[in-house]
Amino acid sequence: MVAIEGEAMRGVTWVRVIDVPSGQWGIGGKALTADDVKALQVGS
């Protein structure tokens, strides 16, 4: 945010990390596991 909006955003930018279990998220309607994502990285 700071890189895009400038230094004024630094004091009001928060990051929230939510742990989502493997297989409970996806891309394009397809459920993915951590192993699926690792396989995508290898192909890059």
Secondary structure, 3 states (H helix, E strand, C coil): CHHHHCHHHHHHCCCCCCCCCCCCEEECCEEECHHHHHHHHHHC
